[in-house]
Amino acid sequence: MKKAKPLIDEFFLEEDYEALSKGVCAGFASCYKLMKSNTALGNFQTGVPQWSHLVRTYVEFGIANSGIEKMAYEFRPNAARNCWHARFYKNGLAWTSHFVGGASNKRSVARKAIYKSELSNRTLSLFPDDDNQADISQKLGYFQLLHAGYSKIPESITLVIQSRDQRTIVAASPLPIISSSIAMVEEVEEIMNIQLLDIYEKDENEGK
């Protein structure tokens, strides 16, 4: 299997990888703190499984506030329009982040989805006679950031490039886990709380 990082190096600086790792770790730490401080989430049987949904949100928020230079992001609905996902961009490179479980329940690939297939069309073929294989060109590309674990620190962070049909991974590279600073974790918590409060207040005012 190819290494994903040399292909992504066409778009990323070394400090971008560090910022990406710190953003993921800040998301995990913030989500862990929320789960432990909230009895309904951390100790109530039906609350514990919410980790997989919450950590995805916190990680996306952590990446969005990681300080990667020239990075932009947008939110797009899925094909069924019943949930949203974040897409990140830099220099023609696009990526999405995905929680893949942990320990013995860890998946090796992200779940198949139409929007991932659309993003995969940004890539070129590794082999001219095989359209199912995906690579990154020097102008456009797409990769997935897979994160795993159920604790304060991620179990793993992996950069992967899937085939266009999303059946296999054709390139992968582990990302070193670089713990974010306490200040960064607190910043993610504070900004996220402010934005959630703003959304709540807008809903309350519209309901009057």
N, C-alpha and C positions, 0 to 999 in steps of 0.2 A: 504494500500500500504506500502511496505517495505521502510525503509530509505536506500538510496544509500551509504551514507558516511561510515557507519560501514563496508560495504563490501569493499569499496575503501581503508579504513584504513589499510588493509592488505598490501598495496603497498605504500601508501603515508604517509609522516610525516605531522604534523600539519602545519609546515612552508611551505609545498608545496601548501596547500590550499590558504594560504595568497599570495604566489608568483603567483599562478594561477589567483587569483582575481585581483591582481595588473597588471598582464599582460593584462587581458581583459580590465581593466579600462584605461591602457595606450593606447591600441588600439582605444578605443572609443574617448578618448581625442585628439589623433593625427588625427583621421579621421574627427572629428568635426572641428578641427582647419583648416584642408585642405578645407573642404566644405565651411566654413565661409570666408576663404581668397581668394577663387576662385569664381568669379562672375558666370562663366558658370556652376559650380557645385552647388553653394549655392543658386542662385537666378533664374537661367534659368530653365524654366519649365521641359525640358527634362533632365536636369542635376541632379535635386533633387532626382529622383528615384535611382540614382547610389549609394546612401548611402548603400543600402543593399549589394551591391557587394563590395564596398570599405571597409566597416567596417569589413566584413569577412576577407579580406586580412590583414588589420591592426591588428585585434585581433589575427590572427594566427601568425603574426610577433611578436606581443607583448608577446604571450605565448612562442614562440621560444627563446626570449631574456629575459625571466622572471627570469632566474637563478635557476630553479629547478634542484637540484643536481641529477646527473646520468640520466637526461632526454635526449632522442635522438628523432629525427624527420626525416621524409622523405616525399617526394612529390610523389603522385601516380595519374595517369590519371583515369578518370571514365571508365565505360564499353564502352561507345561510343567514348572515347578518344577525346572528344571535350572540356574538362575542367579538371583542376587539383584540388586536395585537399591535405591538410597536415594531416599526421598521427603522433601522438606523442606517445612515449613509455617510460616506466620506470618500472624496476623490473618485467617484464612480463605483465604489465598493458598497454593497448592501449587506446587512446581516440582521438576523433575528435571534433571540435568546429563548431557550427551552429547558424546562425542568424535566429531568428524566428519571426521577426517583432516587434510589440510593441502596447501598448494601446489596442484599440478594435480590431486591426488586428493581434493580437499576436496568433501564433500557439502554441499548447501544445506539439507537437512532431516535430522532424526534418523530412524533406521529405524522403520518402523511396528511397533507392538506393542499388545497388548490392554490392558495396564495404562495406556498413554497415552490410549487411548480412554476408559477409565473416568474418568481424571482430567479429560479434556476435557468430560465431562458436568457438571462444576462451573460451566461457563460458560454465558452466554446468547447469543442469536443477534444478529448485527449487523443482519440484515434479517429481519423477521417471516416472510417468505415463502420463506426459504432456511435450512433446518435444518442445512445442511452448513457454514455459516460460524460461527465462534466469536468471542466477545468476553468481556470480564471485567465482571462486575457489581460493585456496591459491597460485596457480602457474600462472594462466593466467586469464585475464579478459579484458573487454572492456566497456567503458562508453562514453556518449556524454555530452559535455558541451554546454548547450543552453544559448545564450545571446540575450537580447531583448532591444529595445529602439532606439530613434532617436535623442539623445542629447549627451552632453559631458560626462554624467555619465550614465552607463547602468541602464535600468529600472529593470532588474533582471538578475541573473546568476544562473543557475540550473544544477546540476549534475544528469543525468538520466541513467538508465539501461533499455533498451527496450527488449521486447520479441524477440526471434530469427526471427520471421516473421515481425518484425517492426510495428506491428499493435497497440500495447499497451505499456505503460510504467509500468514496474513491480516494480521499485524502484526509488525514487527521493529524493534529498536533496538540498535546496537552499544554495547557497554560499554567505556568507557575502560580500557586496560590499566594498572593501577597496581601496580607491583612491590611485593611484600611485603618486609618487613624481614628481615635475616639471622636475627634472633631468632625471627621467626615461622616461617621455613623450618626452622630447627633444632628448634623446638618441635614442628612437625608430624612431623619425622623421629623425634624422641625418643619422643613419645607413641605413634606408630605402631609403633615398634620394641618398646616395652614391651608394647603390647597383643598384637602378634604373638608375642612371647616367652611371654606369659601363656597364649595359646591353645596354643602348642607344649608348654608344661609340663603343661597340663591333659590334653592328648592322651597325653603320655608317662605320666602318673600313672594314667590310666584304662586304659592298656595293660598295666600291671603286675599 
